[in-house]
Amino acid sequence: MKTQEEIFHSIKEIMSEMFELAPDDIVMSASLRQDLDIDSIDAVDLMVKLREITGTRINPEDFKSARTIQDVVETVHRISAA
């Protein structure tokens, strides 16, 4: 199982590639919507990509309350551990 740090690095790589974000902008405290301009359609695309990290189907409900990168990292970590 990956650590939260490893998951964060994977998410950072994926998001900088998918959404053309500067890696320096992708920090744990960054707000998905306000800081990174990730809308609901982007979020769905991201969930599909996160499936590669978890190796399991991701339920959109799991990410409904995710507001920051840290929320996403913790959710992926929890799903991976299950």
PDB file of N, CA, C and O in Angstrom:
ATOM      1  N   MET A   1       0.833  -1.190   0.000  1.00  0.00           N
ATOM      2  CA  MET A   1       0.000   0.000   0.000  1.00  0.00           C
ATOM      3  C   MET A   1       0.879   1.256   0.000  1.00  0.00           C
ATOM      4  O   MET A   1       1.906   1.313   0.676  1.00  0.00           O
ATOM      5  N   LYS A   2       0.461   2.238  -0.757  1.00  0.00           N
ATOM      6  CA  LYS A   2       1.214   3.486  -0.841  1.00  0.00           C
ATOM      7  C   LYS A   2       0.992   4.358   0.393  1.00  0.00           C
ATOM      8  O   LYS A   2      -0.071   4.334   1.013  1.00  0.00           O
ATOM      9  N   THR A   3       2.022   5.123   0.727  1.00  0.00           N
ATOM     10  CA  THR A   3       1.885   6.083   1.820  1.00  0.00           C
ATOM     11  C   THR A   3       1.149   7.309   1.302  1.00  0.00           C
ATOM     12  O   THR A   3       0.993   7.477   0.093  1.00  0.00           O
ATOM     13  N   GLN A   4       0.695   8.167   2.211  1.00  0.00           N
ATOM     14  CA  GLN A   4       0.028   9.403   1.789  1.00  0.00           C
ATOM     15  C   GLN A   4       0.980  10.266   0.975  1.00  0.00           C
ATOM     16  O   GLN A   4       0.564  10.944   0.035  1.00  0.00           O
ATOM     17  N   GLU A   5       2.256  10.239   1.337  1.00  0.00           N
ATOM     18  CA  GLU A   5       3.256  11.023   0.600  1.00  0.00           C
ATOM     19  C   GLU A   5       3.378  10.533  -0.847  1.00  0.00           C
ATOM     20  O   GLU A   5       3.459  11.337  -1.775  1.00  0.00           O
ATOM     21  N   GLU A   6       3.392   9.220  -1.028  1.00  0.00           N
ATOM     22  CA  GLU A   6       3.475   8.648  -2.379  1.00  0.00           C
ATOM     23  C   GLU A   6       2.210   8.964  -3.181  1.00  0.00           C
ATOM     24  O   GLU A   6       2.277   9.273  -4.370  1.00  0.00           O
ATOM     25  N   ILE A   7       1.068   8.883  -2.516  1.00  0.00           N
ATOM     26  CA  ILE A   7      -0.200   9.207  -3.175  1.00  0.00           C
ATOM     27  C   ILE A   7      -0.201  10.675  -3.593  1.00  0.00           C
ATOM     28  O   ILE A   7      -0.619  11.006  -4.702  1.00  0.00           O
ATOM     29  N   PHE A   8       0.266  11.552  -2.710  1.00  0.00           N
ATOM     30  CA  PHE A   8       0.335  12.978  -3.025  1.00  0.00           C
ATOM     31  C   PHE A   8       1.190  13.220  -4.269  1.00  0.00           C
ATOM     32  O   PHE A   8       0.800  13.985  -5.151  1.00  0.00           O
ATOM     33  N   HIS A   9       2.344  12.574  -4.341  1.00  0.00           N
ATOM     34  CA  HIS A   9       3.213  12.757  -5.511  1.00  0.00           C
ATOM     35  C   HIS A   9       2.539  12.262  -6.791  1.00  0.00           C
ATOM     36  O   HIS A   9       2.666  12.890  -7.843  1.00  0.00           O
ATOM     37  N   SER A  10       1.827  11.145  -6.705  1.00  0.00           N
ATOM     38  CA  SER A  10       1.102  10.622  -7.868  1.00  0.00           C
ATOM     39  C   SER A  10       0.012  11.592  -8.311  1.00  0.00           C
ATOM     40  O   SER A  10      -0.139  11.870  -9.501  1.00  0.00           O
ATOM     41  N   ILE A  11      -0.743  12.101  -7.344  1.00  0.00           N
ATOM     42  CA  ILE A  11      -1.829  13.040  -7.649  1.00  0.00           C
ATOM     43  C   ILE A  11      -1.255  14.319  -8.256  1.00  0.00           C
ATOM     44  O   ILE A  11      -1.808  14.857  -9.216  1.00  0.00           O
ATOM     45  N   LYS A  12      -0.167  14.796  -7.707  1.00  0.00           N
ATOM     46  CA  LYS A  12       0.481  16.012  -8.208  1.00  0.00           C
ATOM     47  C   LYS A  12       0.890  15.833  -9.670  1.00  0.00           C
ATOM     48  O   LYS A  12       0.676  16.714 -10.503  1.00  0.00           O
ATOM     49  N   GLU A  13       1.485  14.671  -9.965  1.00  0.00           N
ATOM     50  CA  GLU A  13       1.916  14.361 -11.332  1.00  0.00           C
ATOM     51  C   GLU A  13       0.712  14.314 -12.279  1.00  0.00           C
ATOM     52  O   GLU A  13       0.726  14.918 -13.351  1.00  0.00           O
ATOM     53  N   ILE A  14      -0.318  13.591 -11.866  1.00  0.00           N
ATOM     54  CA  ILE A  14      -1.520  13.436 -12.688  1.00  0.00           C
ATOM     55  C   ILE A  14      -2.174  14.795 -12.951  1.00  0.00           C
ATOM     56  O   ILE A  14      -2.522  15.114 -14.088  1.00  0.00           O
ATOM     57  N   MET A  15      -2.337  15.589 -11.892  1.00  0.00           N
ATOM     58  CA  MET A  15      -3.043  16.870 -12.042  1.00  0.00           C
ATOM     59  C   MET A  15      -2.242  17.883 -12.857  1.00  0.00           C
ATOM     60  O   MET A  15      -2.819  18.655 -13.623  1.00  0.00           O
ATOM     61  N   SER A  16      -0.937  17.884 -12.700  1.00  0.00           N
ATOM     62  CA  SER A  16      -0.152  18.844 -13.481  1.00  0.00           C
ATOM     63  C   SER A  16      -0.209  18.475 -14.959  1.00  0.00           C
ATOM     64  O   SER A  16      -0.202  19.349 -15.827  1.00  0.00           O
ATOM     65  N   GLU A  17      -0.265  17.176 -15.238  1.00  0.00           N
ATOM     66  CA  GLU A  17      -0.354  16.711 -16.623  1.00  0.00           C
ATOM     67  C   GLU A  17      -1.756  16.927 -17.209  1.00  0.00           C
ATOM     68  O   GLU A  17      -1.904  17.487 -18.294  1.00  0.00           O
ATOM     69  N   MET A  18      -2.772  16.478 -16.481  1.00  0.00           N
ATOM     70  CA  MET A  18      -4.148  16.540 -16.985  1.00  0.00           C
ATOM     71  C   MET A  18      -4.679  17.965 -17.126  1.00  0.00           C
ATOM     72  O   MET A  18      -5.344  18.295 -18.108  1.00  0.00           O
ATOM     73  N   PHE A  19      -4.380  18.798 -16.139  1.00  0.00           N
ATOM     74  CA  PHE A  19      -4.990  20.126 -16.095  1.00  0.00           C
ATOM     75  C   PHE A  19      -3.992  21.251 -16.357  1.00  0.00           C
ATOM     76  O   PHE A  19      -4.305  22.430 -16.195  1.00  0.00           O
ATOM     77  N   GLU A  20      -2.778  20.859 -16.766  1.00  0.00           N
ATOM     78  CA  GLU A  20      -1.732  21.834 -17.085  1.00  0.00           C
ATOM     79  C   GLU A  20      -1.520  22.825 -15.939  1.00  0.00           C
ATOM     80  O   GLU A  20      -1.434  24.036 -16.143  1.00  0.00           O
ATOM     81  N   LEU A  21      -1.440  22.275 -14.738  1.00  0.00           N
ATOM     82  CA  LEU A  21      -1.195  23.096 -13.549  1.00  0.00           C
ATOM     83  C   LEU A  21       0.291  23.084 -13.231  1.00  0.00           C
ATOM     84  O   LEU A  21       0.983  22.103 -13.504  1.00  0.00           O
ATOM     85  N   ALA A  22       0.772  24.163 -12.659  1.00  0.00           N
ATOM     86  CA  ALA A  22       2.167  24.208 -12.213  1.00  0.00           C
ATOM     87  C   ALA A  22       2.296  23.307 -10.988  1.00  0.00           C
ATOM     88  O   ALA A  22       1.531  23.455 -10.035  1.00  0.00           O
ATOM     89  N   PRO A  23       3.250  22.375 -10.998  1.00  0.00           N
ATOM     90  CA  PRO A  23       3.411  21.473  -9.847  1.00  0.00           C
ATOM     91  C   PRO A  23       3.543  22.221  -8.519  1.00  0.00           C
ATOM     92  O   PRO A  23       3.095  21.725  -7.485  1.00  0.00           O
ATOM     93  N   ASP A  24       4.145  23.393  -8.537  1.00  0.00           N
ATOM     94  CA  ASP A  24       4.307  24.165  -7.301  1.00  0.00           C
ATOM     95  C   ASP A  24       2.968  24.647  -6.738  1.00  0.00           C
ATOM     96  O   ASP A  24       2.869  24.947  -5.549  1.00  0.00           O
ATOM     97  N   ASP A  25       1.936  24.722  -7.591  1.00  0.00           N
ATOM     98  CA  ASP A  25       0.609  25.154  -7.137  1.00  0.00           C
ATOM     99  C   ASP A  25      -0.158  24.022  -6.459  1.00  0.00           C
ATOM    100  O   ASP A  25      -1.119  24.263  -5.729  1.00  0.00           O
ATOM    101  N   ILE A  26       0.270  22.796  -6.705  1.00  0.00           N
ATOM    102  CA  ILE A  26      -0.435  21.629  -6.170  1.00  0.00           C
ATOM    103  C   ILE A  26       0.180  21.278  -4.822  1.00  0.00           C
ATOM    104  O   ILE A  26       1.136  20.508  -4.728  1.00  0.00           O
ATOM    105  N   VAL A  27      -0.393  21.863  -3.797  1.00  0.00           N
ATOM    106  CA  VAL A  27       0.059  21.634  -2.420  1.00  0.00           C
ATOM    107  C   VAL A  27      -1.104  21.061  -1.629  1.00  0.00           C
ATOM    108  O   VAL A  27      -2.259  21.173  -2.041  1.00  0.00           O
ATOM    109  N   MET A  28      -0.802  20.453  -0.502  1.00  0.00           N
ATOM    110  CA  MET A  28      -1.843  19.781   0.293  1.00  0.00           C
ATOM    111  C   MET A  28      -2.993  20.711   0.665  1.00  0.00           C
ATOM    112  O   MET A  28      -4.145  20.282   0.724  1.00  0.00           O
ATOM    113  N   SER A  29      -2.686  21.977   0.915  1.00  0.00           N
ATOM    114  CA  SER A  29      -3.729  22.908   1.365  1.00  0.00           C
ATOM    115  C   SER A  29      -4.497  23.562   0.214  1.00  0.00           C
ATOM    116  O   SER A  29      -5.438  24.317   0.457  1.00  0.00           O
ATOM    117  N   ALA A  30      -4.115  23.286  -1.020  1.00  0.00           N
ATOM    118  CA  ALA A  30      -4.762  23.933  -2.172  1.00  0.00           C
ATOM    119  C   ALA A  30      -6.223  23.508  -2.294  1.00  0.00           C
ATOM    120  O   ALA A  30      -6.555  22.324  -2.225  1.00  0.00           O
ATOM    121  N   SER A  31      -7.083  24.506  -2.475  1.00  0.00           N
ATOM    122  CA  SER A  31      -8.503  24.249  -2.707  1.00  0.00           C
ATOM    123  C   SER A  31      -8.673  23.818  -4.159  1.00  0.00           C
ATOM    124  O   SER A  31      -8.155  24.463  -5.071  1.00  0.00           O
ATOM    125  N   LEU A  32      -9.395  22.731  -4.367  1.00  0.00           N
ATOM    126  CA  LEU A  32      -9.577  22.223  -5.731  1.00  0.00           C
ATOM    127  C   LEU A  32     -10.250  23.267  -6.620  1.00  0.00           C
ATOM    128  O   LEU A  32      -9.792  23.536  -7.730  1.00  0.00           O
ATOM    129  N   ARG A  33     -11.322  23.842  -6.133  1.00  0.00           N
ATOM    130  CA  ARG A  33     -12.082  24.782  -6.958  1.00  0.00           C
ATOM    131  C   ARG A  33     -11.445  26.173  -6.981  1.00  0.00           C
ATOM    132  O   ARG A  33     -11.236  26.735  -8.056  1.00  0.00           O
ATOM    133  N   GLN A  34     -11.139  26.726  -5.824  1.00  0.00           N
ATOM    134  CA  GLN A  34     -10.668  28.110  -5.776  1.00  0.00           C
ATOM    135  C   GLN A  34      -9.222  28.283  -6.220  1.00  0.00           C
ATOM    136  O   GLN A  34      -8.911  29.193  -6.988  1.00  0.00           O
ATOM    137  N   ASP A  35      -8.337  27.413  -5.740  1.00  0.00           N
ATOM    138  CA  ASP A  35      -6.920  27.575  -6.067  1.00  0.00           C
ATOM    139  C   ASP A  35      -6.533  26.943  -7.398  1.00  0.00           C
ATOM    140  O   ASP A  35      -5.699  27.475  -8.130  1.00  0.00           O
ATOM    141  N   LEU A  36      -7.146  25.805  -7.702  1.00  0.00           N
ATOM    142  CA  LEU A  36      -6.729  25.047  -8.884  1.00  0.00           C
ATOM    143  C   LEU A  36      -7.751  25.073 -10.016  1.00  0.00           C
ATOM    144  O   LEU A  36      -7.491  24.541 -11.096  1.00  0.00           O
ATOM    145  N   ASP A  37      -8.899  25.681  -9.781  1.00  0.00           N
ATOM    146  CA  ASP A  37      -9.943  25.802 -10.802  1.00  0.00           C
ATOM    147  C   ASP A  37     -10.406  24.443 -11.348  1.00  0.00           C
ATOM    148  O   ASP A  37     -10.628  24.282 -12.548  1.00  0.00           O
ATOM    149  N   ILE A  38     -10.545  23.476 -10.441  1.00  0.00           N
ATOM    150  CA  ILE A  38     -11.031  22.147 -10.818  1.00  0.00           C
ATOM    151  C   ILE A  38     -12.548  22.147 -10.656  1.00  0.00           C
ATOM    152  O   ILE A  38     -13.065  22.301  -9.549  1.00  0.00           O
ATOM    153  N   ASP A  39     -13.251  21.973 -11.770  1.00  0.00           N
ATOM    154  CA  ASP A  39     -14.716  21.949 -11.697  1.00  0.00           C
ATOM    155  C   ASP A  39     -15.207  20.500 -11.604  1.00  0.00           C
ATOM    156  O   ASP A  39     -14.404  19.568 -11.538  1.00  0.00           O
ATOM    157  N   SER A  40     -16.514  20.323 -11.600  1.00  0.00           N
ATOM    158  CA  SER A  40     -17.059  18.977 -11.395  1.00  0.00           C
ATOM    159  C   SER A  40     -16.702  18.027 -12.537  1.00  0.00           C
ATOM    160  O   SER A  40     -16.505  16.835 -12.303  1.00  0.00           O
ATOM    161  N   ILE A  41     -16.617  18.525 -13.747  1.00  0.00           N
ATOM    162  CA  ILE A  41     -16.246  17.668 -14.889  1.00  0.00           C
ATOM    163  C   ILE A  41     -14.782  17.242 -14.754  1.00  0.00           C
ATOM    164  O   ILE A  41     -14.441  16.084 -14.999  1.00  0.00           O
ATOM    165  N   ASP A  42     -13.919  18.185 -14.362  1.00  0.00           N
ATOM    166  CA  ASP A  42     -12.512  17.857 -14.119  1.00  0.00           C
ATOM    167  C   ASP A  42     -12.399  16.815 -13.015  1.00  0.00           C
ATOM    168  O   ASP A  42     -11.582  15.898 -13.093  1.00  0.00           O
ATOM    169  N   ALA A  43     -13.223  16.963 -11.994  1.00  0.00           N
ATOM    170  CA  ALA A  43     -13.184  16.045 -10.857  1.00  0.00           C
ATOM    171  C   ALA A  43     -13.517  14.619 -11.290  1.00  0.00           C
ATOM    172  O   ALA A  43     -12.907  13.665 -10.809  1.00  0.00           O
ATOM    173  N   VAL A  44     -14.483  14.474 -12.196  1.00  0.00           N
ATOM    174  CA  VAL A  44     -14.844  13.145 -12.707  1.00  0.00           C
ATOM    175  C   VAL A  44     -13.658  12.561 -13.479  1.00  0.00           C
ATOM    176  O   VAL A  44     -13.322  11.389 -13.312  1.00  0.00           O
ATOM    177  N   ASP A  45     -13.029  13.375 -14.318  1.00  0.00           N
ATOM    178  CA  ASP A  45     -11.848  12.913 -15.060  1.00  0.00           C
ATOM    179  C   ASP A  45     -10.741  12.481 -14.102  1.00  0.00           C
ATOM    180  O   ASP A  45     -10.060  11.481 -14.330  1.00  0.00           O
ATOM    181  N   LEU A  46     -10.576  13.243 -13.038  1.00  0.00           N
ATOM    182  CA  LEU A  46      -9.553  12.926 -12.048  1.00  0.00           C
ATOM    183  C   LEU A  46      -9.854  11.602 -11.353  1.00  0.00           C
ATOM    184  O   LEU A  46      -8.946  10.804 -11.120  1.00  0.00           O
ATOM    185  N   MET A  47     -11.115  11.365 -11.022  1.00  0.00           N
ATOM    186  CA  MET A  47     -11.493  10.111 -10.365  1.00  0.00           C
ATOM    187  C   MET A  47     -11.178   8.904 -11.246  1.00  0.00           C
ATOM    188  O   MET A  47     -10.723   7.870 -10.757  1.00  0.00           O
ATOM    189  N   VAL A  48     -11.422   9.044 -12.537  1.00  0.00           N
ATOM    190  CA  VAL A  48     -11.113   7.951 -13.468  1.00  0.00           C
ATOM    191  C   VAL A  48      -9.615   7.653 -13.421  1.00  0.00           C
ATOM    192  O   VAL A  48      -9.202   6.493 -13.402  1.00  0.00           O
ATOM    193  N   LYS A  49      -8.823   8.699 -13.402  1.00  0.00           N
ATOM    194  CA  LYS A  49      -7.366   8.549 -13.355  1.00  0.00           C
ATOM    195  C   LYS A  49      -6.913   7.981 -12.004  1.00  0.00           C
ATOM    196  O   LYS A  49      -5.968   7.194 -11.953  1.00  0.00           O
ATOM    197  N   LEU A  50      -7.573   8.369 -10.924  1.00  0.00           N
ATOM    198  CA  LEU A  50      -7.206   7.884  -9.591  1.00  0.00           C
ATOM    199  C   LEU A  50      -7.461   6.389  -9.447  1.00  0.00           C
ATOM    200  O   LEU A  50      -6.868   5.725  -8.596  1.00  0.00           O
ATOM    201  N   ARG A  51      -8.328   5.881 -10.269  1.00  0.00           N
ATOM    202  CA  ARG A  51      -8.604   4.443 -10.266  1.00  0.00           C
ATOM    203  C   ARG A  51      -7.305   3.667 -10.511  1.00  0.00           C
ATOM    204  O   ARG A  51      -7.122   2.565  -9.992  1.00  0.00           O
ATOM    205  N   GLU A  52      -6.401   4.263 -11.316  1.00  0.00           N
ATOM    206  CA  GLU A  52      -5.115   3.618 -11.593  1.00  0.00           C
ATOM    207  C   GLU A  52      -4.269   3.520 -10.324  1.00  0.00           C
ATOM    208  O   GLU A  52      -3.531   2.551 -10.147  1.00  0.00           O
ATOM    209  N   ILE A  53      -4.369   4.506  -9.450  1.00  0.00           N
ATOM    210  CA  ILE A  53      -3.598   4.489  -8.205  1.00  0.00           C
ATOM    211  C   ILE A  53      -4.167   3.456  -7.244  1.00  0.00           C
ATOM    212  O   ILE A  53      -3.421   2.684  -6.641  1.00  0.00           O
ATOM    213  N   THR A  54      -5.489   3.444  -7.102  1.00  0.00           N
ATOM    214  CA  THR A  54      -6.120   2.577  -6.108  1.00  0.00           C
ATOM    215  C   THR A  54      -6.281   1.151  -6.603  1.00  0.00           C
ATOM    216  O   THR A  54      -6.320   0.213  -5.808  1.00  0.00           O
ATOM    217  N   GLY A  55      -6.376   0.988  -7.923  1.00  0.00           N
ATOM    218  CA  GLY A  55      -6.600  -0.342  -8.465  1.00  0.00           C
ATOM    219  C   GLY A  55      -8.004  -0.845  -8.174  1.00  0.00           C
ATOM    220  O   GLY A  55      -8.293  -2.035  -8.304  1.00  0.00           O
ATOM    221  N   THR A  56      -8.869   0.074  -7.780  1.00  0.00           N
ATOM    222  CA  THR A  56     -10.244  -0.306  -7.452  1.00  0.00           C
ATOM    223  C   THR A  56     -11.213   0.745  -7.988  1.00  0.00           C
ATOM    224  O   THR A  56     -10.832   1.882  -8.267  1.00  0.00           O
ATOM    225  N   ARG A  57     -12.446   0.346  -8.121  1.00  0.00           N
ATOM    226  CA  ARG A  57     -13.472   1.267  -8.584  1.00  0.00           C
ATOM    227  C   ARG A  57     -13.668   2.349  -7.528  1.00  0.00           C
ATOM    228  O   ARG A  57     -13.703   2.070  -6.329  1.00  0.00           O
ATOM    229  N   ILE A  58     -13.792   3.570  -7.989  1.00  0.00           N
ATOM    230  CA  ILE A  58     -13.961   4.685  -7.067  1.00  0.00           C
ATOM    231  C   ILE A  58     -15.406   5.156  -7.103  1.00  0.00           C
ATOM    232  O   ILE A  58     -15.968   5.404  -8.170  1.00  0.00           O
ATOM    233  N   ASN A  59     -15.983   5.272  -5.947  1.00  0.00           N
ATOM    234  CA  ASN A  59     -17.349   5.749  -5.822  1.00  0.00           C
ATOM    235  C   ASN A  59     -17.310   7.277  -5.735  1.00  0.00           C
ATOM    236  O   ASN A  59     -16.658   7.821  -4.844  1.00  0.00           O
ATOM    237  N   PRO A  60     -17.993   7.976  -6.640  1.00  0.00           N
ATOM    238  CA  PRO A  60     -17.984   9.446  -6.586  1.00  0.00           C
ATOM    239  C   PRO A  60     -18.403   9.995  -5.223  1.00  0.00           C
ATOM    240  O   PRO A  60     -17.976  11.083  -4.839  1.00  0.00           O
ATOM    241  N   GLU A  61     -19.229   9.258  -4.495  1.00  0.00           N
ATOM    242  CA  GLU A  61     -19.659   9.691  -3.166  1.00  0.00           C
ATOM    243  C   GLU A  61     -18.468   9.877  -2.223  1.00  0.00           C
ATOM    244  O   GLU A  61     -18.490  10.735  -1.340  1.00  0.00           O
ATOM    245  N   ASP A  62     -17.430   9.062  -2.422  1.00  0.00           N
ATOM    246  CA  ASP A  62     -16.245   9.138  -1.562  1.00  0.00           C
ATOM    247  C   ASP A  62     -15.566  10.506  -1.651  1.00  0.00           C
ATOM    248  O   ASP A  62     -14.933  10.968  -0.701  1.00  0.00           O
ATOM    249  N   PHE A  63     -15.714  11.139  -2.813  1.00  0.00           N
ATOM    250  CA  PHE A  63     -15.018  12.405  -3.040  1.00  0.00           C
ATOM    251  C   PHE A  63     -15.929  13.630  -2.943  1.00  0.00           C
ATOM    252  O   PHE A  63     -15.498  14.761  -3.171  1.00  0.00           O
ATOM    253  N   LYS A  64     -17.186  13.386  -2.603  1.00  0.00           N
ATOM    254  CA  LYS A  64     -18.152  14.484  -2.564  1.00  0.00           C
ATOM    255  C   LYS A  64     -17.743  15.597  -1.603  1.00  0.00           C
ATOM    256  O   LYS A  64     -17.986  16.774  -1.872  1.00  0.00           O
ATOM    257  N   SER A  65     -17.132  15.230  -0.503  1.00  0.00           N
ATOM    258  CA  SER A  65     -16.759  16.245   0.484  1.00  0.00           C
ATOM    259  C   SER A  65     -15.313  16.732   0.314  1.00  0.00           C
ATOM    260  O   SER A  65     -14.854  17.564   1.096  1.00  0.00           O
ATOM    261  N   ALA A  66     -14.597  16.232  -0.684  1.00  0.00           N
ATOM    262  CA  ALA A  66     -13.206  16.648  -0.897  1.00  0.00           C
ATOM    263  C   ALA A  66     -13.154  18.089  -1.405  1.00  0.00           C
ATOM    264  O   ALA A  66     -13.730  18.429  -2.438  1.00  0.00           O
ATOM    265  N   ARG A  67     -12.456  18.907  -0.653  1.00  0.00           N
ATOM    266  CA  ARG A  67     -12.330  20.327  -1.018  1.00  0.00           C
ATOM    267  C   ARG A  67     -10.883  20.721  -1.303  1.00  0.00           C
ATOM    268  O   ARG A  67     -10.622  21.694  -2.010  1.00  0.00           O
ATOM    269  N   THR A  68      -9.952  19.957  -0.747  1.00  0.00           N
ATOM    270  CA  THR A  68      -8.534  20.288  -0.907  1.00  0.00           C
ATOM    271  C   THR A  68      -7.776  19.066  -1.423  1.00  0.00           C
ATOM    272  O   THR A  68      -8.303  17.955  -1.459  1.00  0.00           O
ATOM    273  N   ILE A  69      -6.535  19.301  -1.818  1.00  0.00           N
ATOM    274  CA  ILE A  69      -5.675  18.200  -2.239  1.00  0.00           C
ATOM    275  C   ILE A  69      -5.527  17.207  -1.086  1.00  0.00           C
ATOM    276  O   ILE A  69      -5.542  15.995  -1.302  1.00  0.00           O
ATOM    277  N   GLN A  70      -5.385  17.713   0.121  1.00  0.00           N
ATOM    278  CA  GLN A  70      -5.245  16.818   1.280  1.00  0.00           C
ATOM    279  C   GLN A  70      -6.451  15.898   1.417  1.00  0.00           C
ATOM    280  O   GLN A  70      -6.295  14.716   1.724  1.00  0.00           O
ATOM    281  N   ASP A  71      -7.658  16.429   1.192  1.00  0.00           N
ATOM    282  CA  ASP A  71      -8.869  15.594   1.248  1.00  0.00           C
ATOM    283  C   ASP A  71      -8.784  14.462   0.230  1.00  0.00           C
ATOM    284  O   ASP A  71      -9.139  13.322   0.528  1.00  0.00           O
ATOM    285  N   VAL A  72      -8.314  14.782  -0.966  1.00  0.00           N
ATOM    286  CA  VAL A  72      -8.205  13.774  -2.029  1.00  0.00           C
ATOM    287  C   VAL A  72      -7.177  12.714  -1.633  1.00  0.00           C
ATOM    288  O   VAL A  72      -7.430  11.518  -1.774  1.00  0.00           O
ATOM    289  N   VAL A  73      -6.022  13.154  -1.140  1.00  0.00           N
ATOM    290  CA  VAL A  73      -4.966  12.231  -0.723  1.00  0.00           C
ATOM    291  C   VAL A  73      -5.481  11.282   0.364  1.00  0.00           C
ATOM    292  O   VAL A  73      -5.274  10.071   0.289  1.00  0.00           O
ATOM    293  N   GLU A  74      -6.147  11.839   1.365  1.00  0.00           N
ATOM    294  CA  GLU A  74      -6.660  11.015   2.465  1.00  0.00           C
ATOM    295  C   GLU A  74      -7.721  10.033   1.986  1.00  0.00           C
ATOM    296  O   GLU A  74      -7.762   8.890   2.439  1.00  0.00           O
ATOM    297  N   THR A  75      -8.574  10.473   1.076  1.00  0.00           N
ATOM    298  CA  THR A  75      -9.617   9.595   0.543  1.00  0.00           C
ATOM    299  C   THR A  75      -9.004   8.458  -0.262  1.00  0.00           C
ATOM    300  O   THR A  75      -9.400   7.303  -0.108  1.00  0.00           O
ATOM    301  N   VAL A  76      -8.040   8.778  -1.119  1.00  0.00           N
ATOM    302  CA  VAL A  76      -7.373   7.726  -1.914  1.00  0.00           C
ATOM    303  C   VAL A  76      -6.662   6.756  -0.980  1.00  0.00           C
ATOM    304  O   VAL A  76      -6.704   5.545  -1.199  1.00  0.00           O
ATOM    305  N   HIS A  77      -6.015   7.270   0.051  1.00  0.00           N
ATOM    306  CA  HIS A  77      -5.305   6.424   1.018  1.00  0.00           C
ATOM    307  C   HIS A  77      -6.286   5.480   1.709  1.00  0.00           C
ATOM    308  O   HIS A  77      -6.007   4.291   1.862  1.00  0.00           O
ATOM    309  N   ARG A  78      -7.432   6.014   2.124  1.00  0.00           N
ATOM    310  CA  ARG A  78      -8.448   5.209   2.800  1.00  0.00           C
ATOM    311  C   ARG A  78      -8.993   4.108   1.871  1.00  0.00           C
ATOM    312  O   ARG A  78      -9.164   2.961   2.284  1.00  0.00           O
ATOM    313  N   ILE A  79      -9.259   4.480   0.622  1.00  0.00           N
ATOM    314  CA  ILE A  79      -9.792   3.509  -0.348  1.00  0.00           C
ATOM    315  C   ILE A  79      -8.744   2.419  -0.612  1.00  0.00           C
ATOM    316  O   ILE A  79      -9.077   1.238  -0.706  1.00  0.00           O
ATOM    317  N   SER A  80      -7.496   2.825  -0.728  1.00  0.00           N
ATOM    318  CA  SER A  80      -6.410   1.866  -1.000  1.00  0.00           C
ATOM    319  C   SER A  80      -6.237   0.877   0.135  1.00  0.00           C
ATOM    320  O   SER A  80      -5.888  -0.283  -0.084  1.00  0.00           O
ATOM    321  N   ALA A  81      -6.483   1.345   1.352  1.00  0.00           N
ATOM    322  CA  ALA A  81      -6.290   0.505   2.543  1.00  0.00           C
ATOM    323  C   ALA A  81      -7.433  -0.484   2.736  1.00  0.00           C
ATOM    324  O   ALA A  81      -7.280  -1.496   3.420  1.00  0.00           O
ATOM    325  N   ALA A  82      -8.565  -0.188   2.138  1.00  0.00           N
ATOM    326  CA  ALA A  82      -9.764  -1.029   2.347  1.00  0.00           C
ATOM    327  C   ALA A  82      -9.624  -2.383   1.665  1.00  0.00           C
ATOM    328  O   ALA A  82     -10.534  -3.209   1.740  1.00  0.00           O
TER     329      ALA A  82
END
